[in-house]
């Protein structure tokens, strides 16, 4: 309520969005907890279905950050699926993630969430950059430059923006914040050193997911910026949700 009042005082008008987000998050987390209570009693192979469903939902939510981009959902699903799916599969095969349903789903959900956040940042930043520099891009195209070359600097800026949260998280780990997984393991009686190492491994996996997702999404969405005739499809001005 305090944040809402301050936002209203500053004419930010976040009241409805804040209340909807709070109510939605409470209902969602309770519902998910109830569903997981049933799912975690099932066979281990159902973890694939659970994580796949999470990826689809994450792609739908993340694609809203790039509503002005053609094929934003397909790009988001590909980026999130490849980014998080590859890391989850590899880490499970080498034994870092326990293949048991009770382990792979909670840890996998954290990685899917990181992929969703990264993908949203990449799409949002890239669309904003292209809209802001549409004139320069079209001038480059008119001079005969290839589309990939013209938008290259903006694609790289979007990828960097998507990786910033992961880099800052790694830099501040243990000094500025103690993540929930490590705190929970310590409260549950685990060895603090083991909890710290496992938390570091999870953060490293999270950064790997962010990197793969950012690169895949940026590569795929680059082609969605232009028509088959190499015409820029994103026009200057405000984004649909801006």
N, C-alpha and C positions, 0 to 999 in steps of 0.2 A: 504493500500500500504506500509505503514511503517513497519507493522508486516511482510509482505511478504518479504521485502527487508532485514530485520534483519534475518529472517529465511533462506533466500538464502545465506546471508553472513556466517551463521553458518552451511551451507551445509545440511539444513533440507529438502529442496526441497518440500515445501508446496504450491508452487504457484498455480498449477492446482487445487489441492484439495480446496484451499481457495477460488479461483474465482468461481469454480463450486458450492461450498456451499453458497456463497453470492448470486449468480444469482438464484440458486434453491430456497433459502429461500425467496427471494423477490417475485418470481413468485408464490410460494406456498402460501404465506400469503395473497397476493392479490386475488388469486383464491379462497382460503378458505373464505376470507372475502366476496367475491361475492356470493359464495354458501350459506354461513350462512345468508346473507341478505335475500335470498329466503326461506331458511329452517325455520328461526326464525318467519316467518309469517304463518307457517303451524300449524297443531294440535300438542299438547304436546306429544302424543305417538310417534312421529317421533324422539324424543330425543333418544329412545332406539336404533333405526337404526343408527343414527349418531354416538353414542358412541360405538356401536358394530363395525362399520366400522373403527373408530379410533383405537380400540383395535387390529383389524386384521392388519392394516397397521403398528401399533407400534410393533406388534409381528414380522412382516416380517423384519422391520428395526433392531430390537433388536437381532434377531436370527443371523444376520451377525457377531455379536461379538463372536458367538460360532459355526462358520462354521465347525470346526473340530469335533464337537460333534454330535452324531447321534440323529436325531429327535429334533434339536434345535428349529425349528419353532413350533412344537407341545408343547414343554416345555415352550417356550416364550408365546404362546397364552394362555396356561393354567395358567401360573404365572400371566400374566398381567390381564387376564380375571377375575380370582378369586381375586387377590389382589385389583384391582381398582373397579371391579364390586361389590364386597361384601361391600366395604366402601361406594360407591355411593348409593347403595340400602338402606343400614342401615341408613345413614345420611338423605336420602330423606324421609324414613318412619318416623323418629323421628322429622322431621321438620327442621333440621339444613340446608339442601339444599332445596330451593324452587323448587317444582316439575315443575314449569313453564319452558317451552322450553328455554326461554331467560336466565334462571338461571342455570339449570341443565347441559346444554351443555358446557358453558364456564367453570364452576367449575369442571365438570366431565373431561373435556379435560386436565385440570391441573393435575388431579389425574392420568389419563391415562399416561400422559407424565412422571410423577414421577415413575410410575410402569415400563415404558419402560427403563428409565435410570437405575433403580435399577436392572432390569433383565439383561441388557447388562453388567453391572459391575460384577454381579454374574457369568455369563457365561464366561466372559473374564478372570476373576481372577481364577475361578475353572479350566478352561482348562490350563492356564499357570502353575498353581500349580501342576496339575497332570502330565503335560509334564516334568516339572522340577524334579519331584520326582517319575518318572515312575519306576526307578530301585528299590526304596524302596517299592513301592506298590507291584511290582511283587515278591519281596523277601517275603513280608508279606503273599501274596497269596500262595507262595510255601511252607510256613511254616504252612499253614492251617487256616490262619485268614480269617474271612468273609470279602467280599468286602466292606460292609458298615463300618466296623470297620477300615479297612486300609485307606480308603479315608476320614474318619470322620474329622481329623484335617484340611484337605484342604477344605472340605465343610464348616466347621465353619469359616475358614479364608475368604472364598468367601462371606458368608453371612455378616460378619463384614464389608468387603469392600463395599458391596452394601448399608449398613446402614450409613456409614460414612458421606455422603453428607447431609442426613436428620438430623443426630445428630448435625453436625456443623451448619446447617441452624437454628435449634432451639436455639442453644447456642448463636448465633450472632444476632438473630432477634431483631431489634429495636436499637441495639448498633452499629453494623457494617453496617447494611443495612436496609432500609425500603422497603419492597416488593412492587411490582407494584400495586397489588390490593388495599392495604392500601393507597398508594399515590393517586391512581385514585379516591377512595372514598372520600378522603379529598378534592381533587381538585374539585370533583363534589358537595361539600357542605355538606357531611355527618359529623356527630359528630365524632371528632378524637378518642374518647374513644371507640365508637361503631365500628369504622373502625379498631382500634387496636385489639379489642376482636375478631372480625370476622376474621381478618388476622391470629391471633393465632389459632383459631379453624381450619382454612384451613391448617395451617402448621401441626397441630396435625393430621388432616386427612391424609395429605401427608405422614407423618411419618408412620402412620398405614398402608397405602398402600404399602410403601416401605418394611415394616416388613413382611407383608403377602406375597408379591411378592417374596421377597428374600427366605423365608422359603419354599414356594411352588416350586419355580423354582429349588432351590438346592436339594430338596427332589426328584423331578422328574428326574433331569438330572443325579443324582447319579446312577440311574439304567441304563442310556444310556452310561455309561463309560465302562460297561462290557458286554460280550457276555453271552448267556444262560449257557455257561460252566464256567462262572466266569473268563474269560480271559480279560485282559485290552485291550480296543480297541484304546485308545489314545496313540500314540507312542511318544517317545522323539523327540525333534527337534522344528523347528519353526512352528508356526501356519500358516494355509493357507493364512491368510492376514497379517502375520508378516514380 
